[in-house]
């Protein structure tokens, strides 16, 4: 290193020029400007997060991993994110939400992670229930306490929003889908005769798109669905009971002969006279239609 400006041996000593020159060649020189309190920590952090070989080597020798290496951190919902620093000492926290990677930055590590956590809390949807929680809900519904079962189901799924009042939950448009799901779920528990039916599930889905559902709504829809299905079944059975073929309505020659042989003399005479009258009617009709008389 030089102690002269531009290596001029005849120039007077200039401390400031010497310091400025060292700043460009020695990364550990003048890390802090005494005129800016607290600046040392920031510059040290920037240096540690940089790709400077000297800084990385010194951190490694001290057993310290570079802040630029992503570290896993845990969110309150059980998911994880990553936090790391960039070359300028700015901390970045990344999380995955809905298949997308979201990025949050701050001047310090804890603030970056907290910003990510706050975003997750504000946008977290209803969670799924465990098997034991579902069993609790089912037992309550099957004991005839449908309203209490619905309340328990919704509270468990909302989890961290348990402090919200019933009025807030019932009037929140974002929770309409959850409340409809609660009504359908509790209804299934109260109807042991119901077996999953895709046609009925489609009807319920159409109804839910029009109006909010309740357990009683779903029960009414199912009763009407069963009545309409029964009526369709009866109509189908009637249509399949076709009339007998026309030739089955005409008796065979043997049947006619057998019936004639079993007639009494009086019945035979009546049949002969009836036949003669019918034949006469046919002759008169023929004369009127064809001969005009």
C-alpha positions, 0 to 999 in steps of 0.5 A: 500500500502507498502512503503518498498520493499517486505514489509521488514521493515529493507530495505531502502526506494526505490521510484522506487520500490514503483512506479513500485509496484503501477503500477501493483495495481493502474491503475491511478498511473504513467499514464505518463512518464515525459520522453515521452511528449504527452504520457499522452493523449495516455495512458488516451485514452487506459485506457478509452477504456479498460474494467477496471471497475474503468475507466468505472465507473469514465467515467460513473460518469462523464457522458461520454460514453465509446469509445468502444461503437460503434458510428454512423457516416455519409459518404458523399453519405448518408450512415453510418458507425460505429466507436469505440476504442479497448482496446489498444486505436486504433480506428476502422471505419467500413462501408458496401460496396457491402454487405461486411463490410470493416474495417479501423483503425488509431491512432485517431478517425477522421483519421479512419473515414476519411480513410473510407470516402476516400475509399468510394469516390474512389470506389463509382459507378454512383448514380441513378437519382431522378424523377425530374432529369429524367424528366429534361433529358426526356424533353431535349431528346424529344426536339431533343437535344439528345447529350445534354440529354446524357451529362446531364444524365451522369454528373448527375449520376457521380455527384462528377466527374463533373470536368472530361473532356468529353474525360476522361469520353468517354475513361474510360473503367469503364464507358462503361456500364454507357454510354451504359445505357445513350444511351438506356435511351435517345433513349427511350425518343426520340421514343414515339412509343416504348413499352418495348419489351423483345426480343428487349431489349435482342438484345440491350444487346447483341450489348452492349456486343460487341461495345459501343452504341450510340443513333443512334446505338439503333435507327438503331437496332430498325428499323431493328428489326421491319422490321425482325418482319414484315417479320416473320409475313408475312411468318407465314401468307403465311404458314397458307394459306394452299392449299384447300383439293384435293377433293375440286378440283374435281367437284361433279357429280351434278356439272358435270351433270349441266354443261353438260346440259348447253352445246350447241350441238356444244360444246357437239360434241367437248366434245365427239370427245375430249373424244374419242381421249383421250380414244384412246390414253389410249388404245394405251398406254396400248397396248404399255406398257403391250402387247408390241405393 
